């Protein structure tokens, strides 16, 4: 499994930041939470996430909460930054008529499904599964980015989930007071 997929499951806000201009801040937050030092190589952060224990995952979730609070204090809307970035890329494509994004999207989709099919139906040489799994994970992330580019992100769904969590939390607080 890709380390960024683990982060996106446990700390989706940090994972969102990893894909944009706040990536350095997110990596330092993860490093600080898991390794106790934010000035470590990104490979060490990757290894720490991949080897994380349940206790470490709780630390990662706490780092997410701190990160979201910091972004809120700075009045930085991460999803707005990502949406603006995607929108400017789409506008550029419309203005220039550039077909390269479509070509890259097609190549990534063909590569993803080609590797997936070959892993299912072809006897692979010994030792080739690990590199293919890494490549499949990377292409899978790219396929998600392609879907976000062409069809929009699931930010609305994420906002809905947060609202439901807040409502449930406030109902629990009210019911515990009664």
N, C-alpha and C positions, 0 to 999 in steps of 0.2 A: 504494500500500500504506500502511496505517496505521502510524505509528511504533511504537505499542504492540505490533503484530504482529511487527515486527522485533525488539523487545526480548524478546518471548516466545519467539522462535526462538533467539536468541543467549543470553539470560540469563533463563530462566524464573522463577527466584527473584525477581529484580527485578520482572518482569512481574506476578507474583502480588502482590507488595507494592504495585504501582501501583493495584490494585483494592481496597485496604483502608486500614486506619488508618495504615499505614507508608508511604503514598504519598509524602509529603514527603521522607522519608529516602531512598526509592528514587530520586526525581527528583534530589535533591542528589548522590547517588552517581553517577548517570549523567552529570550536568553536570560533576562533578569529573573523571570519567574522560575525557570527550570534549572538554570545553572548558577544563579546568584551573581552573575556578572554580565552586564549588557555588552561589553566589549570583547566578544569572542567571535571566532570565524563562523560564517553561516553554516558551514559543514558540521560544526559542533552542535549548532541549534537543530539542524536536521536530524542528527543522530539522537539528540536528547528527546525530540518529539517521537521519533520512531521507537525508542526504548522506554517511553513514559509509563510509569506505574499509575494506578488509579489516584494515588496521592498527587502525582505530578500533573495529572489531568485536571484535578481540582485547582491546582496552582495556576494552570493555564486558563481555566475559566475565570479565576480571580483576576488574572492579568487582563483578560478581556473586559471585565467590569471597570478596572482602573483606566484602561485605554478609552473606553466609551465615555467615561466621566471626563477625561482630559480633552477629548474631542468636543464634548459638549461645552466645557468651560472655554475652549478656544473658539467656539461657535463654528466648528468645521463639520460640515455635513458630507461624510464620505461618499454616500450614494449619489449625492448631487455632483460631486467631483467626477465620479465614474460615469454618470449619465451624461454630463457635459463632454467628457472625453469621447464616449461612444457617438454622441450626436455630432461632434466636430468631424469625426472620422466618416460618418455617413454623409454629412454635407460635402466633405471633400470628394467623396466618391461620386456624388451626384454632379457636382460642378465639373470635375475633370473627366468623368466618364471612364475612370480607371477600372479595368477589369481584374486587376491583380488581387484585390481582396476576395473576389469570387473564385479565382483560380486557386489561391491559397486555401480557401475553405473547402473546395472540392478535393484538393490534394490531401488535406488533413483528414477529411471524412473517408476518402478511399484508403489512406494508410491505416486509419483506426480500424475500419471494418476488414481490411485485408489482413492485418496482423491478427485480429480476433478470429477470423475464419481459419487462418493458417494454424493458430494455436489449438483450434478445435479439431480440425480434420487432417492435419499433417503431423507425421511423426517427427518431432524435433530432435536435433542432435543433442547429446548430453551437454549440459552446461549452458544451453542457449535460452532456457526458460526465464532465468532471472533478468537478463538484458531485455528480452521481449516484454516482460512484465513492466519494467521501468518505462520502456517506450510506449506501451499501451496506456500506462497511467498518464504520461505526459501528453499523449495524443488525446486521451479522454478529457483532460483539463482544457486542451485547445478546442475540442468539440463543444464543450460548455461555453467557452468564450465566443465561439462562432455563433452558437445559438443566441447568446446575449446580444451580439452585434446585430444579427438579422431579425430577431424576434423580440428583443427586450429582455431585461433581467427579471428575476423573481423577487425584486425588492418589495413590491406590493404585498406579496405573500409573506415575506419576512416581517413587514410592518404590521400586518394583520396578526401574525403569531405573537408579536411583542404586545400588541394591544390586548389580546386574549389573556396572555400571562399576567399583565397588569391588572386586568379586571378580576381574574381569579385570585390574585394576591390581595386585592383590596377587599374582595368578598370574604376571604379567609380572615383578614384583619377585623372586619366588621363583625363577623360571626363569633370571633374569639372574644370580642368586647361585650357581647350580649350575654 
